[in-house]
Amino acid sequence: MPHALTATPRLLVPRLREALSDSPVVLIHGPRQSGKTTLARMVGERRGYRYVTFDDDTVRLAAEQDPVGFVDGLPARVILDEVQRVPQLFTSIKAAVDRHRVPGRFMLTGSANVLLLPTLADSLAGRMAILRLHPLAQCELARTRPRLLDALFEGTPRKTIGKERLGPSLPGLIAAGGYPAALARRSAGRRRAWYRDYVETQIQRDVRDFSHIRSLESLPKLLTLAASHTARLLNVSDLAGPFQLTRQTIHDYVTLLERVFLIDILPPWHRNRMSRLVKTPKLHMGDTGVACALLGLDERRLLQDRETLGPLLETFVLQELRRQASWGEKPVHFFHFRDRDAFEVDIVMERGHGAVVGVEVKAAASVKETDFRGLRKLRAAAGKDFMAGVVLHDGTATLSFGDGLFAAPLRSLWESA
């Protein structure tokens, strides 16, 4: 496990530099401790950016009391860190941009998903580029440039036979997660302790910033329950069961946890003409390191418990795909597929003008014909938009199963061919 992670190159850097060259405001949003501040300051240092953080209570109070004067007093180029803590600042930033429209004027970071806070995003519509920074991807840790994602959308995965299985090392990757500060810890026990402290801090700080609900004592237990439900259809009644709370309150809590990137809601894929598809979203944890820490799972226990390993592996693959897609030129939208006959595909991706790729995830080393049942249904549903379907498994070969269907090793997702 790597320890010197401060030098780990972030593959979002080219997109950030490009956005600063043509957008007056650039927002990097993503979970706390994912590396947003490090990335912003690294790119900004050579461009003369001054750094201001709203985690400093004095600075935050000054901005809240006089947002117009605060923005007017800022230097020509500035990084405003954790800007979601002062939402009233967005209107003043908009006014400043409209008076003097210069590319790269403001670089913002935020630990909340502004796409779920539409009033903030709308106030800077047409003026702000939004980039998502995730925790570290496996390919960033390995310092590789894998091609599998692009190859799937091109329908041309290379057939290979080679590298050994991940085998017993796979549960270790899942339990470690992707947060730089956790990965810098020297033992698995210390990483789990970091993740538990991280969740507590998130709830005490950022969740309270967005909630008018005073009593949030149930949130840690709800998040732990969500971790045990990862990669399952979202069922608010099941989540509400252990609590003396209404379904609406649980729904509101889930939304709060999604806003700070602790959980990830995966919508169903469908086309308007299709009536037999299940329209329920899937629940995923935002990072498997957080999930394993909350559930008290280490590498050894995951290796022994295949029923728990499967859903966590599915979440692990989803988050790796999301992380890789975030620095691509074309946006990729993520879904799952399930119909009323129980045919399903774990992950569906759409890119460009509706190009569709399906991904099934297996912890086993072998692939059977039945593993492609859901992908064949998806292929029929997507028609000419279907580019490829792949079963990712813990084997050693990338092989064609005909008509755009493939089997590929899990490790090919982040390793160079």
Buried (B, 14 or more C-beta within 10 A) or exposed (E): BBEEBEEBEBBBEEBBEBBBEEBBBBBBBBBBBBBBBBBBBBBBEEEEBEBBBBEEEEBBEBBBEEBEEBBEEBEEBBBBBBBBBBBEBBBBBBEBBEEEEEEBBBBBBBBBBBEBBEEBBEBBEEBBBBBBBBBBBBBBBBEBEBBBBBBBBEBBBEEBEEEEBBEEEBBBBBBBBBBBBBBBBEEBEEBBBBBBEBBEEBBEBBBBBBBEBEEBEBBBEBBBBBBEBBBBBBEBEBBBEEBEBEEEBBBBBBBBBBBBBBBBBBBBBBEEEEEEBBEBBBBBBBBBBBBBBBBEBBBEBBBEEEEBBBBBBBBBBBBBBBBBBBBBEEEBEBBBBBBEEEBBBBBBBBBEEBBBBBBBBBBEBEBEEEBBBBBBBBBEBBEEBBBBBBBBBBBBBBBEBEEBBBBBBBBBBBBEB
